[in-house]
Amino acid sequence: MSDVEFPDQVGQDARLGRGTGDEFKLALVAEGFDPQVQEAIRSGSQTQLEAMFGMAPAIGFLALGKEQ
């Protein structure tokens, strides 16, 4: 399963999305995530995950004005 498929599976599977912490931990282990990544996911640390993968959120702003 790819890294993209796992979050989709969690969103669709009530046992993983709202189940016990142990079920979610076992799913992370079964998917082969690195222990540090598992901990960041379980703690909900977006900042830690961004640092591990060298990513940052992209934010944009577009302001439309009157044509001159």
N, C-alpha and C positions, 0 to 999 in steps of 0.2 A: 504494500500500500504506500502511496506517495505521501509526502508531508501535507499536500493539499487535500488529499482524500480523508485523512484522519479527522481534522476539524469538522468536515462535512458529516462523517459518520457519527461523531459525538453529538452533533446537532440533531441528527435523526433518530438516535438510539436513546430512549429515555433512561435506560439502565446506566448509560455512561454520562449523559448530560445532567441527570438529577439523582443518580444512584448513590451508593455509598462511596466513600473515598477510596476504599480498598478496590472496588471494581475499576475505578478510573486509574488507580496506580497500576493495577495488573495490565490494563489495556496499554498504558504507556510503555511498560516493560516489554509486553508482547510485540509492540511495534518497533522495538529496538532503539528508542530514543536514548541518547546519552543521559546519564544520571543528573548532570547539571541542567540539562534542558528539561528533564522531567520535573525537577524541583521548581524551575522558573514557571513552568506551565501550571503546576499545582498551586503555586503561590499567587498566580495571576500577575506576575511581574513583567509587564510589557517592556519596561526600561531594561531589565536584565536580558530579555530575549533579543531586543534590538541590539544591545552591546555584543551578545554572543554571535549574532549573524551579521554584524556590521551594517545594520539597517536603521533607518529613521523614518518617522512618518512624513509623508509628503503633504504639504498644505499649500493650497493655492487660493488666490483671490482674484476675482474678475469684477471690475466695476465698469458698467456700460454708461456712456454719457451721450448727450445729444450730438448728432452729426452736425458739423459746421458747414 
